[in-house]
Amino acid sequence: MSGVSFKGDIRKAYAIIDTNRRLVGVKLLPTEEQFNSYDVKSLKKPLAYCVAVKSASLGHRVKINAKTSSCGGSSRVLGLTKPGATYYDGTEGFNLGLYKDREVAKECARQIISLDKEVYGVIVQPLEYFSEVNVPDLVLVICNPREGMRIMQGYAFHYGVTKNISMSGNQGVCSELTAYPLINNTVNVSFLCSGTRYLAGWEKDEIGIGIPFYMFSKVVEGILNTINPVEIDERKKEIQSNLYEVNINTLTIDYGRTYYTELEKIKREQRKNGA
């Protein structure tokens, strides 16, 4: 990806996705040397990974490792620490009251994705702090359900219907938004989880979408290419203004038309003609 397209994709994304949060880039680093090479201040006290994501969505840069991660669940999921036997046999999930019995808890422990490689640390920062020569592994978008729909429409424009959405309402940011997309090379949607809603204080109407970075450019392009068929004129005007502000004029906005209003016109015409 060239520098122009990398920065251009980010400008486009901010112009066409209606969220008051920054897009978050996540990079997993296998060694202490790589982790220390990032000019990001080390945490003075432990922090949960999902709170680091929240912080990055507000514009801050965070790096976190096993020593500075305050959440055992995300440490395990991200490969910072190894899971214990009581997790995989269902004891932990059952004791937390999340499942009816150990068998269900055991099956969920098997299906809730954790990274299968050792990770020394994780860089979590606004996407624009990365570059074309130092790209993230993953892009996280925290938004309302309506904008989540637009992101999925952008995905579907190029990749079709995703058949691999996985969610349980547990370990929303670390597993559903981070580990699952990375391991399965696909987008995933999460309603987040009670833990992160408590710790990070997300808004009630916020959801998350995790996008492997190699898909990001195509998803942004897909959102851009579906503006005319799906957005109403009021939103089209907002988007056009946003695009002009960042000197992007590659899209001709078609006002007064959407696929669903055109279908309504056809139906009215058919009724008028007695069809």
N, C-alpha and C positions, 0 to 999 in steps of 0.2 A: 504494500500500500504506500503510495507516495505521500509526501508531507502535505501536498495541496489537498488530496482527497481525505486524508486523516482529519486535518483541521476543518476542511469543508464539510465533512460528514457531521462533525460535532456542531458546527454552526447551524447546519440544516436541522439537526435533531432538536436543538434548543428552540428553533423557530417554529417547528411544526408539532412538537409534543407539548401540551399544555400542562406543565407541572411547575410548582414553585420551588422544586428541589433541583440540585445539581445531579447530573448523571454520574454514577459512581463506577470507577474502574477498580478492578481487583486483580492483583498479581500474586501468585504463590511462588515462593522462593525456596529452593531446596537446601541452600547453605547459609551459614552465618555470614560469610564474606559478602555474598550477594545482598543479604538483608541489610548489612551495615553500610553498603555502598549507596543506599538511598539517603538523600539529604532530607530526611524527615525526622522530626524530633521524637525521641523515644518516650514512651509513656512513663509518667512518674508513679502511677499506681495502676493496678490491673483494671482492665476494661473488657466487657463482653464484645465479641466480634460484631454482633448486630448493632451495638451502640456505636462502634467504630464506623459502621456503614451509615448510621444516622448522622454522625458527625461529618462524614465526608459529603453527605447529601446537603449539608449546610455550608460546605466550602472548605472544610478542614482536611488536613492530611494526617493519616495515622498509620503506624506500623505496629504490628502485634505478633508476639510469638508465645511459646508455651509459658514463659515466665510472666508475661504481662496480660495473658488471657484470663479473665475471671470466670469464664463459663466452661465447665467441664464438657458439656454437650457439644459446643462448637469446637472446642479444642480437639475432641475426638473426631468429629465430622471432617474437619479441615486437615487432619493428619498431623497436628501438632503434638498430640499424645496418642497412645495406643489404647483401644477400648479394653475394658476389663471383662471377665467372664460373666459377671452379673448383668452386663448389658445384653450380650447376645443370648443368654438363656432366658431373657424376659423378666428377670427379677426387678431390675431398675424401673422399667416402664410400668409394671404391675404395681409396685410399691408406691409409685407416684399417683396412682389412681386413674391413669389414662386409658387403661384397657380392662376388659371384663375379667381376664384371667392371664396367666403366664403364657399360654399358648398363643393368644392374640398378640401379646406384647413381644413374644419371641419372633413371630412372623413379621411384625412391624419393624423390629430391630434389624431384621434381615433385609427388608425392603426400603427402609429409610436410608438413603444413600450416604455413605462416607467415602472420602477419597482413599484410594488404595495405595497411596505412595506417601513416603515421609516428607513432611514440609517443615522447614525451619521457621519460616515466618511469612506473614501476609502484609502486603502493602494495600492500603485502602485509601483512595483519594479521588477527588473530582476527575472525571475522565480527561479533561483538558490538560492535566498535569503530565499525562503520558505523551508519547510522541511516536512518530512513524518508525523510529528505530528502537523504541522501548514501549511496546504495546502491552496492554493488560491481557489477562487471560479471559476476562469476563466483564460484561457491562451490566450493572444493576440499575433498574429504573423503578423508583417508587412513585406511584401516581394514583389517580382515582380510577375506578373501573371503566369509565368512559374512555379515558386515554389508553387504558390497558387494551380495550377493544381495538383502538387505532393501531397500536403496536402489533397486535396479532393479525390485523388486516395487512399490515406491512409485511409481516412474516409470510402470510398465506399468499401474497402477490407473487413471491418467488418460489416458495417451498411447498405451497399447498397446505392442506389441513394437517396440523400436528396430531399424531396419534399417541403421543407419549407423555402427556401431562401427568404429573405425579404430585399428589398432595395429601396430607393428613391433618393439616392444621397444627402440626407439631414440628419444631425445629425449622421454622419457616425461612429464615434468612440464611442460616448456615447450610442446611441440607437442600431444601427445596429450591432456593434461589442460587446457591453457589455450587455445591457438590454435584447435584443431579445434572444441571446443564453441562458441566465440565466433563463428567464421566460419559454422558449419553450423547454429547455433541448436538444438543437441541435446546430450543427455548423452553422455559418452564415458567409457570405462573404460580404464585403463592398468595393465599389470604393472610399470610404471616402466621404468628402463633401467639399464645397468651404470654409466653415469656418475653418475647421481644416487644410486644405491645406494652407490657409493664415496664421493662427496662429502658426501652428507647422512646416510649411515649409517642408512637405513631398516631396519626389521626384515625378516627373510626372508619373513614371512607377510603383509606389508603390500602393499596395492594402492592405487590412487587412482581417484577418480571426479570428473570435472569437470561441474558443473551450471550452465548459464547462470542468472543470478540470477532472471530472470523466471519460471523454472520451479521455483524452490526451494520456494515455498509449497505448490504442488501436489504436489511430491514428498514433502514432509513430511506433508501431509495423506494422501497415498496410503500411506505407511508406517504411519501411525496407523490407517487404515481396514483394513489387512490384518493387524493384530496378532492379532485373534481367529481368523481362518482359518488362520494359519500358525505362530504361536508356541506352544511347549509351555508347560505350566502354570508351570514354574520360571521361565522367562523372562517370562511374563506377570506374575508376582508382582513381579519386579524392576522391570519397566516401570511397573506400577501404583504402586509405592512411589516411583519417580522422578517420576512425574506429580504425585502428591500433594505431594511436596516443593516443587514449583514452582507449586502451586495450580492445577493443570489437572485437571479432573474431568469432561471432556466425553465420555469414552469409558467405556462399561460393559464391563468385562472378562468374557468368557464362558469360564469355566474348564471343563476336561474335554472340550473339543471343538476339533478342528482339521479342516480339510477332508480330510486324509489319514487321520486316525483314524476319521472318519465313513465314509469309503470302505471302510476295513477292516471296520467293523461291518456294512456292507451286504454285503460279500463273505462274511463269516462266516455271516450270516443266510441268504444264498443257498445256501451249502454245506449248512447245517443243514436247509434245506427241499428239498434235492436239486435246486436250480435249476442 
